Amino acid sequence: MADPRVTVLVVEDDEEVRALARDVLEMHGYTVLEALDAEDAVRIGETHPGPIHLLITDVVMPRMSGPELSRRLRAGRPSLRVLCMSGYPERAEREVEGTGTWSAWLQKPFTPDVLIAKVRACLTS
């Protein structure tokens, strides 16, 4: 089980994907914050009183990409780890190339086991 003091912010506009990630993470003992989009995630990042240890974000989103979101959140939370995910690897690769904003990569669709393995790797690297 994870340390319940480890907080993960999941940013995903697809309700099913976000719910799967939330349920799997909570089942493994993580505290989960959820955002529907990057703007919602920025608001959470600015107002959440405690630490956020890991950001799991879709790369391709309207109005603000995952890498841009990562940069904005890391400005106020420099130790934030980032797990980028996408169902469009070619487009996502172009978005994150050379940005240095991500710690690991998760291909959608993913299984619960793959998600947990990637989260653990991000938090321990």
Phi, psi and omega in degrees: 000148179282161173290122183295351176276356178275120183252132181240130175258119180255123180242110184202127181279343178276115184304318182294317180294316180297317180295319178299312180299313179302310183298316180295314181296315179295322178298331180264010171094005179277150170273129187241131169252142182239142175227140180281334181202180185294321180297318176298320179294320177298317179299315178298315180300326181278336186249342181294124187286337183258184179289152168240116187274326185218135172254124171250114186227143169294146181279312186263108179222155177291149175071323180209126181283164175303314178300320178295318176300316179302314179299317181295315181290323180291340177300323179258348182222074188297340181270003181300128173270153184227127173247109179272142177225151179197150172263358181237078189301323182292313180294318181296320179300320177295322181295319187264347184305123176074005183275334182064024186261358186235150179263329182203171187233138178229120180275129173268145355288155180231160176264161176304319180297319179293318178302310182296320179298317180293320179297312180299318179298318179297319185284339182256353182276000000 
